[in-house]
């Protein structure tokens, strides 16, 4: 979802196979391109006919497609290093795309996300410090890290009469993230 020129980054909890295998940045970029071109943008029938794409999909995560991820933002081209601002960003994204108890306008919530947090005292410092490093966070304390969760019970229901709706979901989330990041960047630049 994020590109090099964007004012934000997105870090999945589940690392790409190339990252897990400590491959080069070019090989990581190639896997990201493959996911964009041969998984995200394809209809179910096209995806199922592409054996390499199906194999990649299997390597990416669980059968239920539960995706946990975090966002961070850039200030003047550099990644934000403050965990509290990163947590605020992810909380604001969750608030925008969730069914909070006080939300009256459920029908106009364009996307539903869930959220949780990784507490180093529960998940361990090795795990949480790796996530913080991947996000660009500098935090020596045991500060929990907020993350977002997207879930689908059946990954093969993405086709509609108008085509694959995954790109629409990505664009909806992207627009919200850009708006929130722009607001946060304007506040931190002051």
Backbone as CSV, one residue per row, in Angstrom:
resi,resn,N_x,N_y,N_z,CA_x,CA_y,CA_z,C_x,C_y,C_z
1,UNK,0.815,-1.194,0.000,0.000,0.000,0.000,0.858,1.256,0.000
2,UNK,1.914,1.265,0.755,2.775,2.451,0.806,3.882,2.340,-0.234
3,UNK,4.215,3.477,-0.811,5.289,3.554,-1.791,6.410,4.422,-1.217
4,UNK,7.570,4.360,-1.808,8.729,5.106,-1.301,8.466,6.600,-1.187
5,UNK,7.647,7.136,-2.040,7.395,8.584,-2.043,6.282,9.005,-1.082
6,UNK,5.616,8.049,-0.439,4.527,8.368,0.480,5.047,8.972,1.780
7,UNK,4.148,9.648,2.485,4.505,10.270,3.763,4.237,9.322,4.929
8,UNK,4.070,8.045,4.634,3.859,7.038,5.672,4.468,5.714,5.235
9,UNK,4.639,4.837,6.214,5.062,3.459,5.950,4.052,2.543,6.634
10,UNK,3.943,1.348,6.123,3.117,0.318,6.742,4.006,-0.896,6.951
11,UNK,3.955,-1.437,8.152,4.796,-2.578,8.505,3.891,-3.723,8.953
12,UNK,3.860,-4.818,8.195,3.068,-5.965,8.636,3.784,-6.699,9.762
13,UNK,3.017,-7.258,10.678,3.629,-8.065,11.741,4.242,-9.302,11.120
14,UNK,3.477,-9.956,10.238,3.971,-11.129,9.529,4.952,-10.661,8.465
15,UNK,6.188,-11.049,8.598,7.206,-10.598,7.653,7.076,-11.334,6.320
16,UNK,7.430,-10.655,5.257,7.476,-11.280,3.941,8.464,-12.442,3.961
17,UNK,8.243,-13.453,3.140,9.207,-14.552,3.079,10.634,-14.065,2.806
18,UNK,10.803,-13.090,1.930,12.148,-12.578,1.622,12.783,-11.910,2.844
19,UNK,11.974,-11.281,3.680,12.503,-10.655,4.901,12.891,-11.741,5.895
20,UNK,12.032,-12.747,6.056,12.336,-13.851,6.979,13.615,-14.579,6.561
21,UNK,13.860,-14.640,5.256,15.031,-15.340,4.731,16.241,-14.420,4.593
22,UNK,16.107,-13.186,5.084,17.182,-12.198,5.064,17.712,-11.949,3.647
23,UNK,16.791,-11.836,2.700,17.142,-11.571,1.309,17.455,-10.087,1.115
24,UNK,17.939,-9.739,-0.048,18.309,-8.359,-0.353,17.069,-7.468,-0.457
25,UNK,17.283,-6.170,-0.384,16.169,-5.224,-0.507,15.534,-5.321,-1.906
26,UNK,16.321,-5.661,-2.918,15.763,-5.855,-4.260,14.804,-7.052,-4.300
27,UNK,15.171,-8.136,-3.580,14.298,-9.316,-3.551,13.026,-9.038,-2.745
28,UNK,13.128,-8.238,-1.689,11.949,-7.830,-0.923,11.036,-6.997,-1.818
29,UNK,11.618,-6.040,-2.546,10.837,-5.196,-3.461,10.164,-6.047,-4.541
30,UNK,10.859,-7.067,-5.030,10.280,-7.947,-6.049,9.085,-8.711,-5.488
31,UNK,9.171,-9.169,-4.242,8.024,-9.848,-3.636,6.851,-8.893,-3.456
32,UNK,7.119,-7.673,-3.033,6.047,-6.676,-2.894,5.384,-6.409,-4.241
33,UNK,6.190,-6.291,-5.299,5.639,-6.082,-6.640,4.780,-7.268,-7.065
34,UNK,5.254,-8.481,-6.763,4.487,-9.674,-7.115,3.132,-9.665,-6.395
35,UNK,3.130,-9.308,-5.117,1.887,-9.266,-4.345,0.931,-8.252,-4.950
36,UNK,1.443,-7.061,-5.283,0.592,-6.017,-5.876,0.011,-6.459,-7.220
37,UNK,0.867,-7.043,-8.066,0.477,-7.335,-9.441,-0.244,-8.674,-9.615
38,UNK,0.141,-9.670,-8.828,-0.368,-11.013,-9.090,-1.298,-11.554,-8.006
39,UNK,-1.462,-10.800,-6.915,-2.397,-11.228,-5.875,-3.480,-10.180,-5.669
40,UNK,-3.084,-8.980,-5.280,-4.050,-7.937,-4.921,-4.942,-7.548,-6.084
41,UNK,-4.366,-7.378,-7.251,-5.117,-6.815,-8.376,-5.887,-7.850,-9.193
42,UNK,-5.822,-9.110,-8.828,-6.429,-10.153,-9.647,-7.770,-10.625,-9.109
43,UNK,-8.583,-11.137,-10.027,-9.834,-11.780,-9.627,-9.488,-13.116,-8.979
44,UNK,-10.466,-13.699,-8.296,-10.245,-14.997,-7.652,-9.822,-16.057,-8.669
45,UNK,-10.507,-16.096,-9.815,-10.183,-17.101,-10.840,-8.763,-16.912,-11.370
46,UNK,-8.371,-15.667,-11.610,-7.008,-15.398,-12.093,-5.975,-15.800,-11.042
47,UNK,-6.255,-15.486,-9.790,-5.321,-15.832,-8.713,-5.172,-17.347,-8.594
48,UNK,-6.285,-18.052,-8.586,-6.235,-19.512,-8.436,-5.534,-20.200,-9.604
49,UNK,-5.511,-19.580,-10.767,-4.836,-20.155,-11.938,-3.326,-19.903,-11.909
50,UNK,-2.874,-19.029,-11.032,-1.448,-18.669,-10.941,-0.835,-19.417,-9.752
51,UNK,-0.207,-20.550,-10.029,0.314,-21.411,-8.966,1.373,-20.714,-8.113
52,UNK,2.211,-19.888,-8.715,3.227,-19.165,-7.946,2.591,-18.144,-7.005
53,UNK,1.547,-17.482,-7.468,0.855,-16.502,-6.616,0.156,-17.203,-5.453
54,UNK,-0.459,-18.342,-5.697,-1.117,-19.104,-4.634,-0.078,-19.580,-3.620
55,UNK,1.065,-20.031,-4.112,2.136,-20.459,-3.203,2.612,-19.289,-2.345
56,UNK,2.741,-18.104,-2.940,3.144,-16.918,-2.186,2.087,-16.570,-1.145
57,UNK,0.832,-16.634,-1.524,-0.262,-16.343,-0.595,-0.201,-17.269,0.614
58,UNK,0.087,-18.526,0.380,0.207,-19.491,1.495,1.349,-19.120,2.426
59,UNK,2.435,-18.600,1.880,3.591,-18.227,2.704,3.364,-16.952,3.509
60,UNK,2.395,-16.150,3.094,2.211,-14.836,3.713,1.508,-14.874,5.057
61,UNK,0.632,-15.839,5.288,-0.088,-15.787,6.554,-1.031,-16.939,6.753
62,UNK,-1.942,-16.759,7.687,-2.835,-17.832,8.103,-3.931,-18.098,7.071
63,UNK,-4.621,-19.218,7.257,-5.706,-19.601,6.359,-6.866,-18.618,6.412
64,UNK,-7.083,-17.997,7.550,-8.207,-17.077,7.692,-7.882,-15.673,7.232
65,UNK,-6.658,-15.435,6.817,-6.207,-14.129,6.362,-6.464,-13.080,7.453
66,UNK,-5.784,-13.249,8.540,-5.790,-12.269,9.625,-4.483,-11.501,9.476
67,UNK,-4.602,-10.236,9.152,-3.424,-9.432,8.859,-3.268,-8.370,9.948
68,UNK,-2.152,-8.422,10.655,-1.834,-7.423,11.681,-0.716,-6.530,11.126
69,UNK,-0.865,-5.212,11.333,0.082,-4.265,10.759,0.048,-2.959,11.544
70,UNK,1.059,-2.138,11.308,1.171,-0.838,11.958,1.605,0.194,10.924
71,UNK,1.205,1.422,11.156,1.628,2.543,10.329,2.571,3.424,11.129
72,UNK,3.461,4.097,10.421,4.259,5.187,10.976,4.316,6.252,9.883
73,UNK,4.714,7.447,10.243,4.720,8.529,9.264,6.088,9.170,9.178
74,UNK,6.270,9.928,8.099,7.533,10.611,7.844,7.358,12.103,8.098
75,UNK,8.406,12.702,8.635,8.460,14.147,8.846,9.680,14.648,8.088
76,UNK,9.455,15.527,7.117,10.550,16.042,6.281,11.376,14.911,5.676
77,UNK,10.701,13.853,5.236,11.365,12.735,4.577,11.963,11.701,5.507
78,UNK,11.993,11.979,6.811,12.558,11.034,7.781,11.442,10.382,8.590
79,UNK,11.637,9.126,8.911,10.624,8.391,9.656,10.519,8.929,11.085
80,UNK,9.310,9.048,11.573,9.067,9.425,12.959,9.683,8.362,13.875
81,UNK,10.370,8.775,14.924,11.002,7.822,15.841,10.301,7.747,17.194
82,UNK,9.258,8.543,17.392,8.568,8.629,18.683,7.437,7.596,18.742
83,UNK,7.564,6.628,19.636,6.562,5.568,19.740,5.190,6.106,20.120
84,UNK,5.156,7.164,20.902,3.865,7.718,21.321,3.108,8.304,20.128
85,UNK,3.836,8.948,19.220,3.189,9.472,18.006,2.753,8.337,17.084
86,UNK,3.559,7.288,16.994,3.181,6.124,16.184,1.929,5.472,16.756
87,UNK,1.894,5.313,18.070,0.704,4.746,18.709,-0.520,5.629,18.486
88,UNK,-0.331,6.938,18.571,-1.439,7.857,18.320,-1.958,7.698,16.887
89,UNK,-1.044,7.608,15.941,-1.438,7.439,14.540,-2.292,6.189,14.371
90,UNK,-1.828,5.064,14.885,-2.565,3.811,14.715,-3.898,3.829,15.459
91,UNK,-3.950,4.500,16.598,-5.214,4.646,17.319,-6.190,5.505,16.533
92,UNK,-5.706,6.575,15.939,-6.586,7.443,15.146,-7.117,6.712,13.905
93,UNK,-6.284,5.890,13.289,-6.743,5.101,12.141,-7.820,4.118,12.602
94,UNK,-7.578,3.456,13.713,-8.580,2.539,14.265,-9.892,3.275,14.550
95,UNK,-9.798,4.427,15.188,-11.008,5.181,15.520,-11.808,5.558,14.273
96,UNK,-11.104,5.833,13.199,-11.787,6.215,11.958,-12.476,5.033,11.290
97,UNK,-11.878,3.859,11.407,-12.370,2.683,10.685,-12.796,1.561,11.628
98,UNK,-13.567,1.893,12.640,-14.030,0.860,13.566,-15.452,1.154,13.998
99,UNK,-16.033,0.206,14.686,-17.379,0.387,15.229,-17.242,0.667,16.723
100,UNK,-16.827,1.862,17.027,-16.730,2.262,18.423,-18.126,2.297,19.030
101,UNK,-18.249,2.056,20.320,-19.573,2.017,20.946,-20.396,3.291,20.749
102,UNK,-19.758,4.431,20.623,-20.500,5.677,20.490,-20.722,6.102,19.035
103,UNK,-20.346,5.261,18.096,-20.512,5.612,16.680,-21.964,5.405,16.264
104,UNK,-22.584,6.461,15.795,-23.988,6.405,15.384,-24.155,6.041,13.915
105,UNK,-23.164,6.346,13.106,-23.297,6.237,11.666,-22.574,4.993,11.127
106,UNK,-23.033,3.822,11.559,-22.387,2.568,11.179,-22.435,2.353,9.672
107,UNK,-23.528,2.697,9.042,-23.683,2.469,7.603,-22.660,3.248,6.784
108,UNK,-22.154,4.345,7.316,-21.177,5.142,6.583,-19.737,4.885,7.024
109,UNK,-19.511,3.814,7.757,-18.147,3.415,8.094,-17.647,2.582,6.921
110,UNK,-16.712,3.113,6.123,-16.374,2.473,4.847,-15.539,1.199,4.963
111,UNK,-14.971,0.969,6.130,-14.054,-0.141,6.307,-14.007,-0.442,7.790
112,UNK,-13.965,-1.704,8.163,-13.920,-2.069,9.578,-12.570,-2.680,9.926
113,UNK,-11.912,-2.091,10.906,-10.641,-2.593,11.416,-10.796,-2.928,12.891
114,UNK,-9.909,-3.730,13.379,-9.801,-3.997,14.799,-8.405,-3.570,15.211
115,UNK,-8.158,-3.520,16.505,-6.849,-3.087,16.989,-6.515,-3.792,18.291
116,UNK,-5.237,-3.815,18.575,-4.749,-4.339,19.842,-3.378,-3.725,20.088
117,UNK,-2.655,-4.275,21.044,-1.304,-3.770,21.297,-0.399,-4.912,21.717
118,UNK,0.856,-4.765,21.345,1.882,-5.713,21.755,2.613,-5.113,22.953
119,UNK,2.452,-5.727,24.086,3.117,-5.281,25.303,4.397,-6.100,25.463
120,UNK,5.556,-5.438,25.555,6.812,-6.174,25.695,6.839,-7.093,26.916
121,UNK,6.105,-6.747,27.956,6.073,-7.582,29.162,5.308,-8.883,28.915
122,UNK,4.460,-8.905,27.892,3.699,-10.108,27.545,4.351,-10.844,26.370
123,UNK,4.707,-10.100,25.310,5.218,-10.708,24.080,6.732,-10.832,24.035
124,UNK,7.409,-10.165,24.957,8.864,-10.234,25.011,9.525,-9.098,24.255
125,UNK,10.677,-8.691,24.747,11.411,-7.579,24.141,11.959,-7.911,22.767
126,UNK,12.375,-9.153,22.541,12.940,-9.504,21.231,11.911,-9.257,20.122
127,UNK,10.694,-9.707,20.338,9.635,-9.542,19.349,9.257,-8.065,19.190
128,UNK,8.959,-7.387,20.282,8.498,-6.000,20.184,9.607,-5.069,19.716
129,UNK,10.847,-5.328,20.120,11.945,-4.481,19.644,12.169,-4.638,18.147
130,UNK,11.958,-5.865,17.619,12.082,-6.062,16.175,11.005,-5.258,15.441
131,UNK,9.771,-5.282,15.949,8.703,-4.487,15.327,9.029,-3.001,15.383
132,UNK,9.506,-2.537,16.527,9.854,-1.118,16.672,10.974,-0.746,15.692
133,UNK,11.963,-1.594,15.571,13.069,-1.339,14.631,12.550,-1.246,13.211
134,UNK,11.672,-2.181,12.817,11.119,-2.183,11.464,10.272,-0.949,11.200
135,UNK,9.670,-0.394,12.244,8.866,0.832,12.120,9.709,2.099,12.177
136,UNK,10.974,1.987,12.600,11.829,3.162,12.745,11.717,3.813,14.108
137,UNK,11.147,3.112,15.066,10.913,3.637,16.413,12.174,3.523,17.258
138,UNK,12.434,4.579,18.030,13.507,4.555,19.023,12.824,4.544,20.378
139,UNK,12.912,3.410,21.085,12.233,3.279,22.368,12.964,2.256,23.220
140,UNK,13.619,2.721,24.258,14.319,1.821,25.165,13.411,1.320,26.280
141,UNK,12.267,1.947,26.433,11.336,1.571,27.498,10.492,0.382,27.058
142,UNK,9.734,-0.132,27.973,8.822,-1.234,27.676,7.457,-0.703,27.251
143,UNK,7.455,0.234,26.326,6.214,0.846,25.862,5.489,-0.110,24.922
144,UNK,4.217,-0.409,25.195,3.448,-1.247,24.270,3.307,-0.573,22.907
145,UNK,3.110,-1.382,21.884,3.012,-0.901,20.512,1.623,-1.224,19.964
146,UNK,0.873,-0.201,19.582,-0.468,-0.384,19.022,-0.369,-0.930,17.601
147,UNK,-1.301,-1.820,17.254,-1.349,-2.326,15.887,-2.792,-2.500,15.452
148,UNK,-2.969,-2.629,14.146,-4.282,-2.770,13.529,-4.448,-4.183,12.986
149,UNK,-5.707,-4.588,12.834,-6.003,-5.942,12.376,-7.103,-5.878,11.309
150,UNK,-6.830,-6.506,10.181,-7.849,-6.707,9.140,-8.075,-8.206,9.034
151,UNK,-9.324,-8.599,8.902,-9.651,-10.024,8.882,-10.707,-10.313,7.832
152,UNK,-10.543,-11.434,7.157,-11.602,-11.975,6.320,-11.643,-13.476,6.570
153,UNK,-12.814,-14.014,6.651,-12.944,-15.446,6.922,-12.767,-16.282,5.659
154,UNK,-12.918,-15.651,4.489,-12.755,-16.376,3.237,-12.067,-15.464,2.237
155,UNK,-10.799,-15.711,1.947,-10.084,-14.836,1.020,-10.564,-14.943,-0.418
156,UNK,-11.390,-15.917,-0.714,-11.847,-16.112,-2.085,-13.237,-15.542,-2.330
157,UNK,-13.551,-14.432,-1.683,-14.835,-13.774,-1.942,-14.599,-12.315,-2.320
158,UNK,-13.525,-12.080,-3.034,-13.165,-10.701,-3.372,-13.795,-10.202,-4.657
159,UNK,-14.376,-11.090,-5.441,-14.979,-10.679,-6.708,-16.417,-10.222,-6.489
160,UNK,-16.740,-9.102,-7.100,-18.110,-8.583,-7.085,-18.518,-8.319,-8.527
161,UNK,-19.737,-7.842,-8.733,-20.203,-7.504,-10.081,-19.337,-6.416,-10.704
162,UNK,-18.734,-5.566,-9.853,-17.859,-4.489,-10.334,-16.393,-4.915,-10.392
163,UNK,-16.089,-6.162,-10.044,-14.709,-6.644,-10.063,-14.166,-6.863,-8.662
164,UNK,-12.872,-7.084,-8.567,-12.171,-7.331,-7.311,-12.290,-6.093,-6.419
165,UNK,-12.772,-6.257,-5.178,-12.939,-5.093,-4.313,-11.751,-4.827,-3.404
166,UNK,-10.720,-5.658,-3.415,-9.548,-5.434,-2.566,-8.869,-4.102,-2.890
167,UNK,-8.645,-3.750,-4.164,-8.066,-2.427,-4.439,-8.917,-1.274,-3.884
168,UNK,-10.234,-1.439,-3.871,-11.113,-0.407,-3.309,-10.896,-0.283,-1.806
169,UNK,-10.774,-1.417,-1.110,-10.503,-1.384,0.329,-9.162,-0.723,0.617
170,UNK,-8.159,-1.064,-0.178,-6.827,-0.475,0.003,-6.897,1.032,-0.193
171,UNK,-7.579,1.482,-1.226,-7.673,2.917,-1.490,-8.451,3.645,-0.391
172,UNK,-9.487,3.024,0.124,-10.250,3.621,1.226,-9.366,3.797,2.452
173,UNK,-8.633,2.753,2.807,-7.727,2.839,3.953,-6.634,3.862,3.685
174,UNK,-6.072,3.837,2.499,-4.995,4.760,2.130,-5.444,6.219,2.270
175,UNK,-6.634,6.538,1.760,-7.128,7.917,1.853,-7.258,8.365,3.307
176,UNK,-7.779,7.488,4.161,-7.892,7.824,5.577,-6.539,8.009,6.230
177,UNK,-5.599,7.132,5.929,-4.252,7.220,6.500,-3.579,8.517,6.059
178,UNK,-3.656,8.843,4.776,-3.031,10.073,4.269,-3.599,11.294,4.987
179,UNK,-4.904,11.339,5.162,-5.540,12.474,5.840,-5.064,12.593,7.296
180,UNK,-5.040,11.473,8.009,-4.609,11.492,9.415,-3.127,11.836,9.506
181,UNK,-2.315,11.254,8.637,-0.873,11.542,8.644,-0.624,13.018,8.344
182,UNK,-1.320,13.569,7.360,-1.143,14.997,7.053,-1.461,15.857,8.268
183,UNK,-2.528,15.529,8.984,-2.882,16.273,10.184,-1.790,16.147,11.246
184,UNK,-1.298,14.940,11.465,-0.257,14.728,12.479,1.054,15.410,12.085
185,UNK,1.401,15.349,10.808,2.636,15.992,10.350,2.545,17.501,10.539
186,UNK,1.385,18.079,10.278,1.243,19.533,10.435,1.373,19.908,11.917
187,UNK,0.904,19.062,12.811,1.028,19.322,14.247,2.463,19.183,14.740
188,UNK,3.172,18.157,14.236,4.544,17.925,14.705,5.539,18.887,14.089
189,UNK,5.171,19.516,12.957,6.068,20.496,12.315,6.057,21.823,13.049
190,UNK,5.011,22.050,13.864,4.909,23.330,14.590,5.913,23.420,15.722
